[in-house]
């Protein structure tokens, strides 16, 4: 029977709210993203057996590790998980080799030989005799990962593993993790609040907020089609607006959207009722600046005019806030050389196009619920 991976269903209304549901298949990397206090670490601790919710079920390859209805709750030692913590949790008095050997549970193998194999797998050969205090943060994290793999886990659990490491080392470790996962296709559940890191790593993203799973999908799907404005804000969208569904053009496969006295062409959403209010979102990279030396004559896609009220140069990129003629804020990013060439500055009048296929409409929500 093929492996089915890990399935998690958690329900709890008190203390730490949990309404979490996801699966992680062999070969997949599932990244849980959410702000501090959203229940990310508690979810990992529940899978590993360090925390028991009021109601829930956790299974690995159809074997239940937790089933509150059936009163099943396997202890940590009986769950085949490999855990990598934010602060490594290495034994300071043991060498790198010994830290890995202590996690090996198969008495029939040569533990020293297996530990050396794992050190080679993480490119740490030659450092087996060093104590954790003699290793850099990145090296300690590699040892923690090798120790997690030594348990031959059914699932790898990574709890903010790179947050205490400098950015350069962090990028290198992310790359190494992806390469390692190609060799060892164990289901991997990774927790982070860093959205850019999550998008680089994940096969699927789980957006968690106040203990609730808000959306579970591929990174591209979530970024381009968030379920609602709460998800849109959590994943960093700035351009979120209220509008009205005008009509659907079945022949052209577009939906027309009324906003700020204008009609915009948007991605086709025939399931949304014509005449109904909605919210819509567009990524900043899909807001296209019109060149100053080639003004629009109205032929451009969803042209919008306004005035720059904020302009911040961030190295090679420049962040711009534009207020439309009707007073709505539109955010966009342009390469800094484009900003210089077009002589962009605060108070300058500009025009942009909103790419129709990137305009995604969502259900209306009150500010309190969104």
C-alpha positions as CSV (number, residue, x, y, z in Angstrom):
1,X,0.0,0.0,0.0
2,X,1.5,3.4,-1.0
3,X,2.3,5.9,1.8
4,X,-0.5,8.4,2.3
5,X,1.5,11.0,4.3
6,X,0.2,12.9,7.3
7,X,-3.4,14.1,7.9
8,X,-4.2,16.7,10.5
9,X,-7.6,17.8,11.7
10,X,-7.7,19.9,14.9
11,X,-10.6,21.6,16.8
12,X,-10.4,23.6,19.9
13,X,-12.2,26.8,21.0
14,X,-10.7,27.6,24.3
15,X,-7.2,28.6,25.5
16,X,-5.5,28.3,22.1
17,X,-8.1,28.3,19.4
18,X,-7.5,25.6,16.7
19,X,-9.6,25.0,13.6
20,X,-6.9,23.4,11.5
21,X,-7.2,21.0,8.6
22,X,-4.5,19.9,6.1
23,X,-2.7,16.9,4.6
24,X,1.0,16.5,3.6
25,X,1.8,13.8,1.1
26,X,5.2,12.1,0.6
27,X,7.5,14.3,-1.4
28,X,5.5,17.5,-0.5
29,X,6.6,20.5,1.4
30,X,3.7,22.2,3.2
31,X,4.5,25.6,4.7
32,X,2.3,27.0,7.4
33,X,2.3,30.8,7.3
34,X,0.8,33.2,9.8
35,X,1.5,36.0,12.2
36,X,2.7,35.4,15.8
37,X,0.1,33.8,17.9
38,X,-1.7,32.2,15.0
39,X,-1.2,28.6,16.2
40,X,1.6,27.6,13.9
41,X,3.9,26.1,16.6
42,X,1.0,24.6,18.5
43,X,0.0,22.7,15.4
44,X,3.5,21.3,15.1
45,X,3.6,20.4,18.8
46,X,0.3,18.6,18.4
47,X,1.6,16.5,15.5
48,X,4.7,15.6,17.5
49,X,2.7,14.7,20.6
50,X,3.9,17.6,22.8
51,X,0.4,19.1,23.0
52,X,-3.0,17.6,23.0
53,X,-6.0,19.6,21.8
54,X,-9.6,19.2,22.9
55,X,-10.6,17.5,19.7
56,X,-8.5,16.2,16.8
57,X,-7.1,13.5,14.7
58,X,-3.5,13.1,13.5
59,X,-2.6,10.1,11.3
60,X,0.5,9.0,9.4
61,X,0.0,6.5,6.6
62,X,-3.5,5.6,8.0
63,X,-2.0,4.9,11.5
64,X,-3.7,7.2,14.1
65,X,-1.3,9.0,16.3
66,X,-4.1,11.1,17.9
67,X,-7.8,10.5,17.8
68,X,-9.6,12.1,20.7
69,X,-12.9,10.4,19.8
70,X,-11.3,7.0,20.0
71,X,-9.1,8.0,23.0
72,X,-5.9,7.4,21.0
73,X,-2.9,9.6,21.9
74,X,0.5,8.0,21.2
75,X,3.4,9.4,23.3
76,X,6.1,11.4,21.6
77,X,8.4,8.3,21.5
78,X,6.0,6.3,19.5
79,X,5.4,8.9,16.8
80,X,7.9,8.8,14.0
81,X,8.5,12.6,13.7
82,X,11.7,14.5,13.2
83,X,11.6,17.9,14.8
84,X,13.9,20.9,14.0
85,X,13.5,23.8,16.5
86,X,14.2,27.5,16.1
87,X,17.1,27.4,18.6
88,X,18.5,24.0,17.5
89,X,18.1,22.3,20.9
90,X,21.5,20.4,20.5
91,X,23.1,18.9,23.6
92,X,26.0,21.3,24.3
93,X,28.3,18.6,25.9
94,X,28.0,16.2,22.9
95,X,29.9,16.5,19.7
96,X,28.2,16.9,16.3
97,X,28.5,13.2,15.7
98,X,27.2,12.2,19.1
99,X,24.2,14.6,18.8
100,X,23.2,12.6,15.7
101,X,24.0,9.2,17.1
102,X,21.8,9.8,20.2
103,X,18.7,10.0,17.9
104,X,19.4,6.7,16.1
105,X,16.9,4.2,17.3
106,X,17.8,1.1,15.2
107,X,20.2,-1.0,17.4
108,X,20.9,-3.3,14.5
109,X,22.9,-0.7,12.5
110,X,26.4,0.7,13.0
111,X,25.4,4.0,14.6
112,X,28.7,5.7,14.1
113,X,28.7,4.8,10.4
114,X,25.1,6.0,9.9
115,X,25.8,9.2,11.8
116,X,28.8,9.9,9.5
117,X,26.6,9.2,6.4
118,X,24.1,11.8,7.7
119,X,26.9,14.3,8.2
120,X,28.0,13.8,4.7
121,X,24.4,14.2,3.5
122,X,24.3,17.7,5.0
123,X,27.9,18.6,3.9
124,X,29.3,18.6,7.4
125,X,31.9,15.8,7.1
126,X,35.2,16.7,9.0
127,X,33.3,18.6,11.8
128,X,32.0,15.5,13.6
129,X,34.3,16.1,16.7
130,X,33.2,19.7,17.3
131,X,30.9,20.7,20.1
132,X,27.8,22.9,19.3
133,X,29.6,25.9,20.8
134,X,32.3,25.5,18.2
135,X,29.9,25.6,15.3
136,X,28.3,28.5,13.6
137,X,24.5,29.0,13.7
138,X,24.1,27.6,10.2
139,X,26.3,24.6,11.0
140,X,24.3,23.9,14.2
141,X,21.1,24.0,12.2
142,X,22.5,21.4,9.8
143,X,23.3,19.2,12.7
144,X,19.8,19.6,14.1
145,X,18.4,18.6,10.7
146,X,20.6,15.5,10.5
147,X,19.5,14.5,14.0
148,X,15.9,14.8,12.9
149,X,16.6,12.6,9.9
150,X,18.4,10.1,12.1
151,X,15.0,9.0,13.5
152,X,13.9,7.9,10.1
153,X,10.7,9.9,10.5
154,X,7.4,9.6,8.7
155,X,7.3,13.4,8.7
156,X,9.8,16.2,9.2
157,X,8.6,19.2,11.3
158,X,10.5,22.5,11.0
159,X,9.6,25.2,13.5
160,X,11.0,28.6,12.3
161,X,14.4,26.8,11.7
162,X,16.1,29.7,10.0
163,X,14.9,32.7,12.0
164,X,18.0,33.1,14.2
165,X,20.4,33.0,11.2
166,X,21.7,35.8,9.1
167,X,20.1,36.4,5.7
168,X,23.0,35.1,3.6
169,X,23.2,31.8,5.5
170,X,19.4,31.6,5.6
171,X,19.2,31.7,1.8
172,X,22.0,29.0,1.5
173,X,20.2,26.7,4.0
174,X,16.9,27.1,2.2
175,X,18.6,26.0,-1.0
176,X,20.2,23.1,0.8
177,X,16.9,22.0,2.3
178,X,15.3,21.9,-1.1
179,X,18.2,19.8,-2.5
180,X,18.1,17.5,0.5
181,X,14.3,17.0,0.2
182,X,14.8,15.8,-3.4
183,X,16.9,13.0,-2.0
184,X,14.7,12.2,1.0
185,X,11.0,12.7,0.0
186,X,9.7,12.6,3.5
187,X,6.6,14.8,4.0
188,X,7.9,18.1,5.4
189,X,5.8,20.6,7.3
190,X,7.6,23.9,7.7
191,X,6.4,26.8,9.9
192,X,7.5,30.4,9.2
193,X,6.2,33.9,9.2
194,X,8.4,34.9,6.3
195,X,6.2,34.9,3.3
196,X,9.0,35.2,0.7
197,X,10.7,32.2,2.2
198,X,7.4,30.3,2.2
199,X,6.8,31.0,-1.5
200,X,10.3,29.7,-2.4
201,X,10.0,26.5,-0.4
202,X,6.4,25.4,-0.5
203,X,4.6,23.0,-2.7
204,X,1.5,24.1,-0.8
205,X,0.8,27.0,1.6
206,X,-1.5,26.8,4.6
207,X,-2.5,30.3,5.7
208,X,-3.2,30.2,9.5
209,X,-4.8,33.1,11.5
210,X,-6.0,32.9,15.1
211,X,-5.8,29.1,14.8
212,X,-8.0,28.9,11.7
213,X,-7.0,27.5,8.3
214,X,-8.0,30.3,6.0
215,X,-6.7,28.9,2.7
216,X,-4.7,25.8,1.6
217,X,-3.3,25.8,-1.9
218,X,-0.2,26.3,-4.1
219,X,1.7,29.6,-3.5
220,X,0.8,30.9,-7.0
221,X,-2.9,30.2,-6.4
222,X,-3.0,31.9,-3.0
223,X,-1.1,34.9,-4.2
224,X,-3.2,35.4,-7.3
225,X,-6.6,34.2,-6.0
226,X,-6.9,34.7,-2.2
227,X,-10.2,33.5,-0.8
228,X,-11.0,36.8,0.9
229,X,-9.5,40.1,1.9
230,X,-8.2,38.7,5.2
231,X,-6.0,36.3,3.3
232,X,-5.1,39.0,0.9
233,X,-3.8,41.2,3.7
234,X,-2.0,38.3,5.4
235,X,0.0,37.5,2.3
236,X,1.0,41.1,1.8
237,X,-1.4,42.6,-0.8
238,X,-1.7,46.4,-0.6
239,X,-4.3,46.9,-3.4
240,X,-7.6,45.8,-1.8
241,X,-10.7,47.7,-2.8
242,X,-14.5,47.6,-2.7
243,X,-16.4,47.5,-6.0
244,X,-19.5,46.2,-7.7
245,X,-19.9,43.4,-10.1
246,X,-21.2,45.0,-13.3
247,X,-21.6,42.2,-15.8
248,X,-20.0,39.1,-17.3
249,X,-18.8,38.9,-20.9
250,X,-19.0,35.2,-21.7
251,X,-17.7,35.7,-25.2
252,X,-14.5,37.5,-24.1
253,X,-14.3,35.6,-20.8
254,X,-14.0,38.7,-18.6
255,X,-16.1,40.2,-15.8
256,X,-16.7,44.0,-15.7
257,X,-16.2,45.7,-12.3
258,X,-17.5,49.1,-11.3
259,X,-15.0,51.0,-9.1
260,X,-14.7,54.7,-8.3
261,X,-16.9,55.7,-11.2
262,X,-15.0,53.6,-13.7
263,X,-15.5,50.2,-15.3
264,X,-12.6,47.8,-15.1
265,X,-12.2,44.6,-17.0
266,X,-11.3,41.8,-14.5
267,X,-10.6,38.1,-14.5
268,X,-13.7,36.1,-15.4
269,X,-15.8,35.3,-12.3
270,X,-19.3,34.2,-13.6
271,X,-20.2,32.7,-10.2
272,X,-20.4,36.2,-8.7
273,X,-23.8,37.7,-9.2
274,X,-24.1,40.8,-11.4
275,X,-25.0,43.9,-9.3
276,X,-23.6,42.4,-6.1
277,X,-20.9,44.2,-4.1
278,X,-17.4,42.7,-3.9
279,X,-13.9,43.2,-2.9
280,X,-11.1,43.0,-5.4
281,X,-7.3,42.8,-5.3
282,X,-4.4,43.3,-7.7
283,X,-0.8,42.5,-7.0
284,X,1.6,45.5,-7.1
285,X,3.6,43.9,-9.9
286,X,0.5,43.9,-12.1
287,X,0.1,47.6,-11.8
288,X,2.0,48.9,-14.9
289,X,3.3,52.5,-15.1
290,X,2.7,54.4,-18.3
291,X,5.8,56.0,-19.8
292,X,6.0,59.8,-19.6
293,X,7.3,60.1,-23.1
294,X,4.4,57.9,-24.5
295,X,1.2,59.1,-22.9
296,X,-1.8,56.9,-23.0
297,X,-4.6,57.7,-25.4
298,X,-7.0,55.4,-23.7
299,X,-6.0,52.3,-25.6
300,X,-4.2,50.8,-22.6
301,X,-5.7,48.2,-20.3
302,X,-7.8,49.6,-17.4
303,X,-6.0,53.0,-17.4
304,X,-6.1,54.9,-14.1
305,X,-4.8,58.4,-13.5
306,X,-3.6,60.0,-10.3
307,X,-0.8,61.7,-8.3
308,X,2.2,60.2,-6.5
309,X,1.9,60.8,-2.7
310,X,4.7,58.5,-1.6
311,X,7.9,57.4,-3.3
312,X,10.5,55.3,-1.5
313,X,13.6,54.0,-3.2
314,X,14.6,50.6,-1.9
315,X,17.8,49.9,-3.7
316,X,17.0,48.6,-7.2
317,X,13.3,48.9,-6.6
318,X,11.1,52.0,-5.9
319,X,7.8,51.7,-4.1
320,X,5.1,54.1,-5.1
321,X,1.8,55.1,-3.6
322,X,-0.6,56.8,-6.1
323,X,-3.9,58.5,-5.2
324,X,-6.4,58.3,-8.0
325,X,-8.5,61.3,-9.1
326,X,-11.3,59.8,-6.9
327,X,-9.0,59.5,-3.8
328,X,-8.3,55.8,-3.8
329,X,-4.7,54.5,-3.1
330,X,-3.0,52.3,-5.7
331,X,0.4,50.8,-4.8
332,X,3.0,49.7,-7.4
333,X,6.7,48.9,-7.6
334,X,9.0,49.9,-10.4
335,X,12.7,49.4,-11.0
336,X,14.6,52.5,-9.7
337,X,16.1,53.2,-13.1
338,X,12.6,53.5,-14.5
339,X,11.6,55.9,-11.7
340,X,14.7,58.0,-12.5
341,X,14.2,57.9,-16.3
342,X,10.5,59.0,-15.9
343,X,11.5,61.7,-13.3
344,X,9.1,60.3,-10.8
345,X,8.7,62.3,-7.6
346,X,6.0,63.1,-5.0
347,X,3.2,65.3,-6.4
348,X,3.9,64.1,-10.0
349,X,0.9,63.2,-12.1
350,X,1.1,59.7,-13.5
351,X,-1.0,57.0,-15.2
352,X,-1.0,53.3,-14.7
353,X,-2.7,50.2,-16.2
354,X,-4.3,47.5,-14.1
355,X,-3.8,44.2,-15.8
356,X,-7.2,42.7,-16.2
357,X,-6.2,39.0,-15.7
358,X,-4.6,40.0,-12.4
359,X,-7.7,41.6,-10.9
360,X,-9.2,39.0,-8.6
361,X,-12.7,39.6,-7.1
362,X,-13.6,38.2,-3.7
363,X,-16.8,38.2,-1.5
364,X,-17.5,41.5,0.4
365,X,-16.6,41.5,4.1
366,X,-16.9,43.9,6.9
367,X,-13.7,45.4,8.2
368,X,-14.2,43.6,11.5
369,X,-14.4,40.2,9.9
370,X,-11.8,40.8,7.3
